[in-house]
Amino acid sequence: MLLFFVIVVVGITFYQERKSERALEALKNLSSPRALVIREGVQKRIPGREVVRDDILILKEGDRVPADGVLHICSNLLVDESMLTGESFAVRKCDWDGKEIPKQPGGDDLPFVYSGTLVVQGHGIAQVTATGAKTQMGRIGKALETIYQEETQLKKETRSVVRNFAIGGLILCMIVAIIYGYTRGDWLNGILAGLGLSMALIPEEFSVVLVIFLGMGAWRMSKRKVLTRRMPAIETLGSATVLCVDKTGTLTMNRMILNNIFSNSEYYDLEKNGQIEV
């Protein structure tokens, strides 16, 4: 019975996480940027992951930069680097003078482009200087790999409960075995009776119930078009009391809408007044 519960827990966990990983991999393939490069004097459209160092990139409005590089030529080039800097305003780029060394992203008039950023205006030609883990984006990914994943509070409490039951079962097993052996003189059956009683006290169904409920939470989240990569995230989300987020690009669209006007010592509410002239 205990082995059956272990198989059920492992099966549910594996199925849910595998399902999420497949969906995330599909989304990654769809969102993978394609790069326009010049190789041997010919323009080629290739997947962003196939870009190598010293490739010549042609950047246009709407392109996602596939690698870090320096700009040899650019015209009215504005790049959204909010993914790296958190700054919602696009930054202006300039031509590389051949001397300036690569710097951290952020600020206008830098001749460098960075992997993952978005061209919002203009066009340019850049030479790739870094790809993969050597880019600014890749360094962030490597830093995130060093984060230690702590156990959830529910897991800690469950372990504590199971440990207490196990200790109690072991003590009870010894007591039953000793009493049975002294009173009936059959130590073997006394030990077996104590082991049977202690095994019956072990709450092996706890893990199954918890995994099933977390799996149901992940399934309900998927109905709302939210993927759960790790099921313990359901517990963390459920125990959150205050959620702090960067509102720009998360809760808002970085666009301002005129709502009220103060003119001639009067307030005009555009939502209430509608098309009335002010």
ABEGO torsion letter per residue (X at the ends): XAAAAAAAAAAAAAAAAAAAAAAAAAAAAAABBBBBBBBGGBBBBBBAAABBBGBBBBBBBGBBBABBBBBABBBGBBBBAAAAAGBABBBBBBBBAGABBBBBBEEBGBABBBBGBBBABEBBBBBBABBEAABAAAAAAAAAAABBBBBBAAAAAAAAAAAAAAAAAAAAAAAAAAAAAAAAGBAAAAAAAAAAAAAAABBAAAAAAAAAAAAAAAAAAAAAGBBBABAAAAAAAAABABBBBBABGAABAGBBBBABBBBGGBBBBAAAAEABBX
